[in-house]
Amino acid sequence: MTRKIAMTVASAAALAFTLGACGSTSNEAQPSTPANADPTSKAAAEPTTAPVDSAWMDPEEAQDLQSTKLSCDSQYGMQTCYVILTVKNNSTGTSDYYFEYNIENKSGTQQYASDMAFVTGLRAGQTKVEKSMLLDELKNTTDAVVVITSADRSES
């Protein structure tokens, strides 16, 4: 019960911070460009995707995180990057999810940023695409990938 209360409080605080300080959490697709692209360019490139490593989560829960993506967009000299997590609740009840992740180079020798994301109130069988804005500016990171470092699924 204490864990559920702590998770709820942490989820609410993170959601308030995300909505208040970071802007929209909409699931609309955003154009993406490599992080080191010309800031005035509006050309789109494929988001960087890393394989989902299930070592961080219980095997039954590991299949819930279906994909991770890093998507960056540069407009008017300003760069905005998002980590996009696709989560499907494969349990029989409503669940909350907590993820910690790093943005690293593909070889894992350099970390560019770290952050966390929450998905709350996901009912059994539902899928959610969570778009979490990075506060760190990424430079020269065309090889950047999302690496999940911690995750937890709890009952809502």
N, C-alpha and C positions, 0 to 999 in steps of 0.2 A: 504494500500500500504506500509506504514512504517513497519507494522508487517511482511509482506512478505519479504521486504528487510532485516530486522533484522534476520529473520529465515534463509534466504539464506546465509548471512554472518556467522551466527553461525554454520550452517550446513557445510559450506566450511572449517571453522576453525577446527571444530571437526573432519572432515574427514581427513584433512591434518595431524592433530595430531595423529589420529588413524593409518594412513598409515605410517607416518614417525617414530613414537616412539614405536608403539606397534607391528609392523609386519603385517602379512597377515590378510586380512579380507575375505578370501576365505570361501565358503560355504561347503567345503568338510567336511564330518563327521570325527570327531576326537575321538580316544579312550578316555574313561573317567574312572577315579578312584575316590574313596572317597578322600576328601581333606586331611584326616589324614592317608592315606595309606603309606606303605613302599615306600620311594622315588625310590628305585631301581626296584620296581615291575612294570610290564607292563600289569598286568591283568586289564581287562575292567569291569566297573560296570555301571549300569543304571544312566543316568543324573538325577539330582533332579529336579522335576517339581512342580510348585505351581499352583493352580487354578488362572485363570485370573480374577481379580476383576474389574468390569466395573464401579465402583463408581467414578473413577478418570477421566472419559471421557464421553462426550455426548453419549446418548444411541445409536444414529445412527452410531457413529464412534466406539463405544466400540467393536463391533463385528470384527473390522479390526485386532486387536491383537488376534491371534488365540492360541498362546502358548508361554510360557517362560520356559527356561531350564537353569540349571547351570551345566556345564561340566568341570571337572578338570582332568588333565593328569600330572603324575609325571614321569619324565625320567631323569636319571643321577643326581638325587638329586635336580632337579629343578621342581617346580610346576608351571603349567600354567592353569589358569581358564578362562572360557568364559561364558558369558551370551548369550544365543541363543534365539532370538525373531523371531517368525514366524508372518509376517504381510501380510494380504490380503487387497488390495484396493477395497472396496465395493462401492466406489463412482462412479460417471459417468465421472470424470475427473482425471487428473494426480495430485497426492498428495505427500506431504512431511510429514514425521512423526518425532516427537521428544519425546523421553521417558527418564524419570529419574527413577532410581530404587535403591533399597537397597538389600543387601544380608543379611538376618536375619535368626535366628533360627526359627523353625516351630511355636513356641509359641509366637514369636514376642518380646521377652524380651531382646534380644541382637542383635545389628547390627554389622555385620562383615565388611561390605564395602558398598560404594555407588558410583554410576557412572551414565553415560547417554549414549544413543545411538541414531543415526539418520538413517532414511531411506529416501532417496530423489529420486524424479522423478519416483515414482511407478505409472504406468499407470492403468487405470480402469481395474479391473479384474485380475491384476497381483498379484502374491504372491512372497515374498522375505523372505529368511531366513537370518537374520542379526546376525553375530557372532562378539560380542564385547569383546575384551580381558580385563580382570581385571588387574589393576596394583597392587592391594593389594594382599598379600599372605594370603591365608585362611588356618588356622590350626585348627584341631579338629572340623571340621564343617560338620560332616556327616549328620546333620539335617538341613543344610542350604537350604534356598529357595529364589527365586527371588520375590521381592514385588515391583510392579509398584507404584511409589509415585506421578508421574505427567506424563501427556501425552498430545500431541496436534497433530491434523491433520490439515494441511493447504494446500490450492491450490497451485500447482507449477506454 
